[in-house]
Amino acid sequence: MLILGAADVHRVLDDAETEVVAAVRRAYQLHDRGRTALPHSVFLRFPDRPRDRIIGLPAYLGEEEPVAGIKWIASFPGNTARGLERASAAVILNSMATGRPEALLEGSVISARRTAASAALAAATLRSSVPETGVSLIGCGVIGFEILAYLRAVLPDLAAVTVFDLDHHRAEEFAARCQERWPDLKTEVAVGAQEALCAHRLVCLATTAATPHVTTDACRRGTLVLHVSLRDLTPGSILTSVNVVDDADHVCRESTSLHLAEQLCGDRDFIATSIGAVLNSGRPFRRPEDRVTVFSPFGLGALDLALADLVRRRAESLGLGTRVPDFLPPPADPAAG
């Protein structure tokens, strides 16, 4: 068993935005072509702790050298008050020859980077008729910062960011980090969500909201909303928008905004297409200038496997990680039979 901790994962993925976005793109394309297996994620919830959950995402990615495994990720929002990250995770990769687990990787970095790469890929793919020069980030956590880093990598004209968080002090600290990381980036802190929504035509929602609380009414026409946290937008806003998803079956579950919209209207006709279909079509996507476009990615386990496999291969070439040869029981001795 190869064990790769957070430092190993960072060493591979830091400053590797181009490779990560390419891996996510390839995973989306393979999924659209039917070369993945993605059982529905398992949500472990707790009766007396409604905000906390642990999710299992098993997946298979049918590349030339196929990959199978699972991400086990916990979301405990109260961790931030303890000085801990909200999310923690592990990824297990299994051998496709024997089914035996081969690698155990720290998964929160992988999960954050694949989420950011997915959002950035959508922003670069679901294009406007004019360049994106600014982005509004609602939710000033780890995911929001990673998304901004990846947006900067794929959108060369991005020169401004407006941030908002219910915790104004957190938003101020987030803005300061942005200025330190990107001194050339014009950074502003909005006093309210509505101000942030109308500041730019690219908006990212990355909060821990459990129920819808935001409408698209304040958004400019032609805005693209990266609905990363899936439960921010009201069902009414979903139904009046052009909706792009990663997988309709996965995203219309667990009381997401799209699930609630489906329950309201009785069908999924409000979903226009998937990101994989757009990427495989070979045709440029131009979002309508008279409506809001919403990208709602459930966060497919195939993306985690794509990045975990990238990390595993690169780490092996660099000699990173810890080998535990006796992690599994030794092979049975046929002679002992």
N, C-alpha and C positions, 0 to 999 in steps of 0.2 A: 504494500500500500504506500502510495506517495502522498504525503501530507504537505499542503501549501498554505502557509499562514498569510495574514494580511500584508506583511512586508513583501513576501514573494509576489503576491497578486499585484500590489502597487508597482513593484519593479517592472513587471511585464506591461501593465496597462497605462501607467503614467506617460503622458505625452504620446499616446498611441491612438489618438482620436480617429485618424484616417483608417487604420486597421480595424478598429472596433466598429465603426460605422459600416465598413465593408462586410464584416461578419454578420452584423444585424441585417443588412440588406439581403445577403445571401440566404439567411435563415427565413426571412419573409418570403422570398421567391420560392424556396423549396416548399414552404408550407402551402403557398398558393397552388403549387404543382402537385400536391397530394403526397409529398415525400416526407411527411412527419407523422408521428402518432402523439396525440395530445389529449389524454384523458382529462376530464374536468378536474380543476384544482380542488383539493380538500381543505376546507376551512375548519380549523379547530377553534371554537369559541368557548367562553367561560360564562356560566350563568350570572355570576355576580360581578363580572368585569367586562361590560359591553364594549369598551374601547379597545381591549386587547384581543389579539388573535395570532395564531400561527397557521401558516399556509404551506401545504405540500404541493409542489408542481412537478409531477413526473412527465418525462418527455422522451421522444426519440427523434433524432435528426438524421435523415437519410442522405448524407453526403457520400462522396466517393469512399471515404473511410467513416462509416456511420458511428453515431454517438448515442448512448442511452444513459439516463441518470435522473436525478431528482434534486430540486432545490427545496430546502426546508427553511422558511423565513418567518421570523417573529416580528410583529409590529406592536410595541408597547409604548404608546405616546407619553406616558408618565416618566419614561426614562430620561427625557430631556431635563426634567427638574432635578434628577439625580446626577446630572453631569455625564450621562450616557447617551449614545445614539439611540434614536427611536427604534431602528431596525437592526436585527442581527440575523445572520444566515450561514448556512453551510450547503455546499453542493457536493454530491457524490456522483462520480462517473463510473459506469460499469463496463466490463469487457463485453463486446458483442460476440466473442467466441465462446466464453464460458459463463457469462452473466455475473462473474465475481466482481465485487467492487475493487477498482484499481486506484482511484484517487479521491482524496477528501480535500476540498478547497474552502477557504474562508469565502463566504458568499455575499456579504453585504456590499463589498466594493464591486463585485461582478454585477450584482443586481442594480446598483445605482448607475453604473456605467452603461449597462444595456438599456435602462430606462431613458437615460439622457441621450444615448445614440439613437434610440427609436424616435424620440421627440424631434431631435435635430434632423434625422432623415426625413421625417414627415414635413418639417418646415422647408427643407430643400426640395422636396418632391411636389408638394401641394402648393405650387408657386402662385404668386400674384403677378399682375402685369407690370408692377413696379418693384424695384429692389426693396428688401426688408432692411430698414435702417435703425429700427428700434424694437424692443420687446418689453412687455410688461410681465413681471413675475409676481404671482399672488401665492404666497406661501414661501417663507424664507428659511428653508431647511437645507439639509444635505442634498436632496434631489434637485431643488431649485438651483443650487450653485453648480452642480454637475451639468444640468441642462444648459445653463448659461455658457459654461465652458465649451460644450459641444456645439451650441449655436454659433459661438464665435469661430469655431473651426470650419463650419460649413457655409456660413453666410458672411462673405467678406465685407459687405457694406454695413454690417451691424455696428452702430456707433453709440447707441444709447440704451439704457435700461431704466425702467421705473419699477420699483419694488413696493410691495405692501404685505403686511402681516398683521393679524389681530393684536399681536404683541409688538407695539411700536418700537420698543427697545431692541427687540430681535431684528426688526427691519433695519434699524439704524446700524446695528452691528454687521448685518449682512451687506449693507451698502458700503460700509468701511472696508470689508473684505474684498468687495468687487473693485473698489478704487485702488487698493493695494495690489491686487492681482493684475488689473488692467487699467493703468493710469490714464490711458487715452479714451476710456469708456466713460461717457457722460452718464452719471448715476444720480437718480432722484428717488426720494422716498415719498410715496403718495400718502395723503392723510385718510383716504378711504378707498374701498374696493372700486367704487364707481369711477373715481379719478384714474385709477390704474387701468381699468378696462378700456377707457377711451383714449389713453395716452398714445398707444401704438396700434398698428394693424396686425401685430403678432402678440398673442397673449398666451401665457402658460399658467395653468392652475395645478399646483402641486401642494395640496394641503392634506390634513388628516380628517377632513370633514366626513361624518358618517351619513349625513342626510343633505339633500340639495338645499342651497342657500343663496345661489347667485343666478341672475338672469343675464342674457346677452344684450339687454336693451341698451346699455351704455356703450356697447361696442360699435366702432365705426363699420360702415358697410365694407365688405370685402375682407374683414378680419378673419384670420385663422386662429382658432382657439385650440391649443394643445391641452386636452382635457385629461391630464395624466392621472389625477387622483380619482377620476371616474364618478364621484358622487357630489361634485360641486354644483353642476348646472341643473336647473329645474327641468322637469320633463317637457314643459311647454317650450323652453328654449331649445331643447333637443329637437322637438318636432318642427320647429320653424327654421332649422339650420340644415345645411348640406352635411351629412354625416359620413365620415370615413372611419373604419375600424380596423383592427388587426384580424379579428375573427368574431363573427356575429354570435355564434353559439356560446363562446366564452364570455363575451362582454355583456350579454343580456342575462346576467345572473347576479345573485347576491345583492339585490336591491341597488345596483348601479343606476345612474340616471337613465341609461338606455333601457335597462330592465323595467324601470318604472314607466318609461315612455311606451314600451311595448305593452305593458299591462293596461295603460290608458287607452291606446288605440286598437289593440287586439292583433297587431301584426308588426313586421319589421320592415315594412316598405319605406320607412323614413331613412333607412341605411342605404346610402348611394353606392358604395363600393368598399373594397378593402385595400389597404396599402400594398399588399402583395400583388393584387390584380393590377393596380396602377403601375407598379414596378415592372411587371411582366408584360404589360401591354406594349411597351416600346413607344408609347405616345406621351407627349408632355401633358401634364394636368394643369389646367388653368382654373383656379377657383373663381366662382362668380363674384363680380364686383358689387352686386346688389343684395347679397345675403352674407351671413356668417357661415363659415365652414368650421366644423368641429372634428378634430381627430381624437378618438377615444380608444387608446390601446389597453387591452386587459393586461398585457405583459405576459406573453407566451413563454412557457418553459423552454421552448426550442431556442429562444434567444439566449437564455442563461447557459444552455448547453454549448451553444456556438462560442460564447466567450470563455466558458470554463475549459473547453477543448483548446482554444487558442492559448489560454494561460498555461494549461498542462504541457502542451507541446513546446512552447517557448521556454518554460521553466526547465523542462528536461534538457533542452539544448544548452541552457546556461548552468546546469548543475544545481538548480535551486531546490529547496524543500528538504523534507526529512523522509527517508525510507524506513518503513517498519516491516521488515520481512516476515515477521511472525504474527502479523495482525490477524490473519485467517488461520484456521486449523491446517496442519500439514496434510498433503494428499494421503489418502488411505493406502496402506500396503496391501496389494492384491494377495500376496503370499500369506498374509495373516488371516485371510478369509475364512 
